[in-house]
Amino acid sequence: MVNLKLQNAVEDFQRSYLRNGEIADQQVVALLDLFKEELDLAMIYVCENAAEGKQFLYQYCSSGDKQIAMHRGLLIDENDEFDRLKEVVNKENPLVLTNELATGDFALKSGNLVYAFISVGLLQGIVSFEAKEKSHAWSQEEKESQAVLARILWPLICSDQVKAQSRILNAKVKGSSLAWIYPKVKTVIFSKNLRDYFGLNKYYRLKSAADFCQNFIAYYEQEKVLLAYREAVEKGTAWVACHAFQDPDKFEVSFFVNRRGVKGEAEQVVAILEKVQPSSTEQQERTLRLEAYREFQVVFSRDNLFELFIDLEKKQATIFKAPLAWQKGLNQEADFDQLMRLFAIDQVLPSSQQQFVNSINVDHIKQTLQKKRNTFLTAHVNVDGKKRLLEFEVIQGQAGNYDEPQTAIMVAKDVTDKVSRYDSLTGLLNMHHFLLESRQRQEPQGQLLVMNIDNFKLYNMQHGLEQGDQCLVKIADLLKGLYPNATLGRFSSDNFYVYDPEPGDWKLKLIKLQERLKKEALTSPIWIRAGIYNYDEPISVALACDRAKIACDRAKEFAEQAWCLYTPKMQEQEELKQYLINHLDEAIERHYLQVYYQPVIRTLTGRLCSAEALIRWIDPDKGMLSPGDFIPLFEEKNLSYKVDRYVIQEVTKLLRDRIENGQTVVPVSINFSRADFQMMNPLEELNQAIRKNHLRRSLIHVEITESALAKDVEGLKNSIHDFRQAGYQVWMDDFGSGYSSLNYLKNFEFDEIKLDMIFMRNFDEASKTILKACVRMAKALGIHTLAEGVENKEQLDFLREIGCERIQGFYYSRPLPSNDFFKMVAEKSIEAEEREQSKFYQEVGLVDLAGDQPLGLLFDDGQKFKRIFVNAEFQKEIDRSPEIYERLFQEGNDLKSSLGQKFRELAERARQGESSLADIQQKGQFLRLQVDSIAKGDFGQMLQINAWDITAQF
């Protein structure tokens, strides 16, 4: 029994249908949904017979994921399965589909319960119930409910069906063929004889009526067939005569609307095709066209959007196929070159016009086809009001004397949505086809260029991917204009490739490219780098691309260099880079990498206060490798973390071994790069090594290069803070080598800055002025200073004079292996700074010694005073009054003298934190001293002495 809720719904549905004479689709779907819910089904499908009784079209479906059947799923059967289904439902209705009767998914799925509509011997339609479980056992209630639903829907399905079939039978002529067009679901069903004629399988999906005409009707008759179809849809009937596509037969076609929807829209249009005899003139013309087609049968394709035959001798074109929107503007008998110029103006987008006209003309086609069988070109073209990327292929036909081509055919495909040959964004060739075409065109004097946009990732980040894509398209368009006869490709991202068989003044082309880019309405300016390889030996295109890319990468190393020519030395350098990358792990494992140490000396004392750990690669095959060969490479490839982790392990092990053997140790600074913070946790790595080797953290200093600070500012700021909180000093390496040094001092917490050795290389007055300003500024910020690259005494004396605390460079020693390092220290009698001394002189180091006031430093051990330093202003005072200063220095350490006693008294008061003043007289001269203690330790204190000649006051 059908439940009461469903019975009431059926009665309401019937009353609505009887009252209005029609029913809305959504009312039918609502009824199906109610049945589905009450019976707990997965889906309900309602299908109608269409086109000669052996195809089904979905008419209604209940709601759900499988409602896509309404748009995609035709149930079509041509074999004996259909007859078996018809035979079985005549005996059992409803019927559970078995595997033998099921012919697909959705409505004809195995296990479904199917109720059939049978009338006048025809299977007119079905209602199919799909259960949630495949093994579902259908109950009697479900079968009865299905029968009720089928009976109520039957009038909707078949009310016009018998009349429609009758109209077809009356209109059909013996020997004619049928096509059923369903505009709403964009489907055409052909009768069997038409399918055999066109070589189709079962049915044809059409994008539009125009698409149908382009694939089945002769080119020059497509528009009139389309107009006849539209007339039939609007008025009910129409008639037209035409030829089949690529076939000599002529047909008369009668269209009539066989079924309309409730709103009058055409649901089924029937086309009756009757074969007729063409006139002799029509037959002759058609034969000529088809002969041209047979010559180029290999390129015939339904995917072709445009096809034309070119008589290269007569310079004439015969068009076989083109979009309907183009047909009015194309004259079949026009001069080919003129035809293509007009076509370019009307349909080709401006960015592609020049290249199209330069490539698609009789002279250029002849010249190209003499060298190879075919040639390709892409252009952005207006197709039905939309910008589409078309691939034009010109194929050689007959050849005359000296193999000069006499005929050709040109075909065009829409490749906008395809990636098999072209880059979908720019229309340039992809890598594979760029290599193929460039190989075909390869000339001895040819040139291969690789072009890349500077910092394109940053451009995308700042302006978004859409703006980035527009930028790439504009560059591609400019390349098409500047290189009309070249092969152009885009391999990935912003990598453009150009093979120019006749480069000519290639520098001028690159200059023009940069100039035109400046004029483009881009969101922000961009800069193109180019690498150029000139063919000087017979090599593959792929290798030429690699060499040009090497040159392009080299151009990026120099800020103002727009292009770079490939040289063999570049290849050697690239091979070395690859060797280094491939052998890094082996070098670490076998200790080909060795840690060298360079001393850092305290300028005030000359003591060894620390050392910098520097890596060297001593390779069994390559010998000693420069750090400049592998450090920048590993940083670029994010491999430097492996080297720096190795350095941590080697340095901490050395320090532990020396401590255990009772040998002297000094702190060692270790460099960390940007990649370290990306690929590992440097603080954790360092902490683990410190704990493993039982070292105090003050023995390791952390150096971070200025260049590393430019990336992930916030992350590095936090990392530096964590290092300092953990007890490590953090130094900024290469200070002054970049543009943002001062900004980094403001934003990051550094304990010390290392002044870049560039100031030592160009040790002129400008460098001295900058160094002095940097040292004074650092002291004002509470930051210590170290100068790298010190090579002579002049540099040392100047740095000591301006208060730079520590120095490093060849003046004391080049970097050495650990054993040689400590041997050098012993041989030169360089005393190592002790831990307490280091703390003491760190305090002293923050005093500004290069001020305008006379200033000196005296070390007081409680018994004696030792002059450590006097600045330039203090020295001037000494030179003006040598006698009084000579007495001060001679008697200051003599406690028996009044001056010695006074000076000792001043020192003791300074130790207590007082700033003491005293006046000294010598032969009518008066000297005022101010004494302050700036650092204290168990072994003494450092006194800051300021002195002024005050004789004029007396």
Secondary structure, DSSP 8 states (H G I E B T S, - for coil): ---HHHHHHHHHHHHHHHHHS---HHHHHHHHHHHHHHHT-SEEEEEEEETTTTEEEEEEE-SSGGGGHHHH-EEE--SHHHHHHHHHHHHSSSEE--TTT--SSGGG-TT-EEEEEEETTEEEEEEEEE-SSTT----HHHHHHHHHHHHHHHHHHHTTHHHHHHHHHHH--TT-EEEEEETTTTEEEE-HHHHHHHT--SEEE-S-HHHHHHHHB-GGGHHHHHHHHHHHHHHSEEEEEEEBTTSS-EEEEEEEEEEE-TTS-EEEEEEEEEEE---HHHHHHHHHHHHHHHHTGGG--TTEEEEEEEETTTTEEEEEE--HHHHTT--TTSBHHHHHHHHHHHHB-HHHHHHHHHHSSHHHHHHHHTTSSEEEEEEEEEETTEEEEEEEEEEE--B-GGG-B-EEEEEEEE-TT--SSB-TTT--B-HHHHHHHHHHH--TT-EEEEEEETTHHHHHHHH-HHHHHHHHHHHHHHHHHH-TTSEEEEEETTEEEEEESS-SSHHHHHHHHHHHHHHS--SS---EEEEEEE--S---HHHHHHHHHHHHHHHTTSTT--EEE--HHHHHHHHHHHHHHHHHHHHHHTT-EEEEEEEEEETTT--EEEEEEEEEEEETTTEEE-HHHHHHHHHHTT-HHHHHHHHHHHHHHHHHHHHHTT-----EEEEE-HHHHHHS-HHHHHHHHHHHHT--GGGEEEEEEGGGGGSSHHHHHHHHHHHHHTT-EEEEEEETSSS-HHHHHHHS--SEEEE-THHHHT-SHHHHHHHHHHHHHHHHTT-EEEE----SHHHHHHHHHTT--EE-STTT---EEHHHHHHHHHHTT--B--HHHHHHHHHHHTS--SSSS--EEEEE-SS-EEEEEE-HHHHHHHHHSHHHHHHHHHHTT-TTSHHHHHHHHHHHHHHTT--EEEEEEETTEEEEEEEEEEEEETTEEEEEEEEEE-GGG-
